[in-house]
Amino acid sequence: MNYPRYTAVFLGMAIGVALIVMAANAWLDAGLGSSAQLLAPAMVAALIEGRAFVREEGRKPNMAEAWNFALLATALAVVLNVALSYAMAALLPEFAKLTIAEFGSRQFLILLALYALGYLLSNRFFLSIGARSEQDAISRRNGVDKL
């Protein structure tokens, strides 16, 4: 798995979605945005990694590889989420909405654990979806229909 690519996709999605939500809120004078906004970057990054794995290896990741990726990508996503929500809040006000609890507080740790669980499940699930999707696409290109 390519963790620099995962990081780039995660950051691109997180910052891009935040900018889109911020622009939409200004244009529509609304309060768009949700916690799903935090999981979407991990979902897309894992999906891309699953597809890339099949292209590079010619097979789907086995169970151990998939869980290993999910665990490492989750740790990376949690670190990126904390960095974006606290360090970037000064640059982009949209990220300030992510800092709903004081750093290190009990509420912060509980929310971080919940997000980590969401990242873990998203990374594992979407890695498999991406791998299966790419394998099906290769089969179609080679003229082999899936039964």
N, C-alpha and C positions, 0 to 999 in steps of 0.2 A: 504494500500500500504506500501511497505517496503522501506523506503528511504535510509537506510544504504546499502541495496542490490543494489538499483539504483545507489548510489554513487560508490560502488565498481565496478559495471559493467561499469559505465561511465569512471571512472579513468583507469580501466584495458584496455578498448577499446582505450581511448585517448592516453595513453602511449604506448600501443602495436602498434597501427597504426603509431604513430610517429616514433617508433623504426624501424618498417618495411620500412617506407618511407625513413628514414635516411639510412638504410642499402642498400636499392635498389638504392638510389641516389649515394651512394659510389661505389657500385658494377657496376652500369650501367653508371656512370659518367653523370647523368641526373639531371633534376630539377623537379622531381615528387612532387606532393602535391597540394592540392586545398582547397577551403573553405568548400567543402563537407566533408573533413576530420574532420571538427569541428562539423558537425551535426550527423555524423554516430554514435558516442557514445550515444547520446541521443536517437536515433532511436532504437538501439539495447537494451538499458536499458529499454525503455518504452515497447518494444515488450516483453521482459522477464517479466516485471511487469504485463502486461495484461494476459499473460499465467499463472503466479503464482496466480493472483487474482482469476481466474476461478477455479484453482485447490484447493485453500484454501476456497473460498466462495461458490463454486458450481453454480455460476452465473456470467454473465457479469456485469461490473460496470454500474450503472445507469448514466444518463447524468450529474447529479450534482457531483457524485464521480469522473467521468472521467475528468471533467473540473477542479475540485479541485486538482486532481493529476497533471494535465497538468500545472496548475499555480504554484504549489509548486515545481514540478520537474524543471520547467523553471527557477525559482529563483535559485535553487540549481545548475543547469547546467551553468547559467551565472556566478555564484560565482566560480565554479570549472574551467570554461574556463578562467576567469581573473587570477585566481591563477596559473593555469598551464602555461598560456602564459607569465606571468611576473615573477613569482617566480621560475619556472622551466627552464626558458631560459638559466640560467647560467649552469644548469646541462646537459640539452639536447639542443643542438643548433637548433634542428628541431622546438622547441617551440618558438624560437626567431622569426621565420617567422610569427607567429601569432600576434606579437606585432607590427603591421603596423602603429599604431598611438600612440602618446605620451599619457600616462595615464592621464585621465581627460580632454583632449582636445576635441574640438567640433567634430572632425573626430572620435575620440574614442567613444564618446557618441552616435553618429549616427550609427556607425558600431555595437556597443553593442546593440542598440535598434533593428537593423535589425537581429542580431543573436538571440536576445531574441524572436522576432517574429518567426523566424525559429524554435527555440527550442519549443516554445509554440505549433505551428502547428504539429511539429514532435512528440512531447510527446503525444498530444491528438490523432493523427491519428494512431500512432503505438501502443498505448495502446489498442485501439479498434481492430486493426488487430491481436495483440497477443491474446486478449480475444476470438475473433471469431475463431481464429485458434485452440486454446485449446478446445473450446466448440465443434468444429467439430471433433477434434481428440477423445474426450471423446465419442461422439456419434458413431463414427466408431468403437471404442473399444467395445462399448455396443451393436453393431450390428444394430444401428438405422441409416438408410440412410437419408441424407438430401435431401429434394425435391427441 
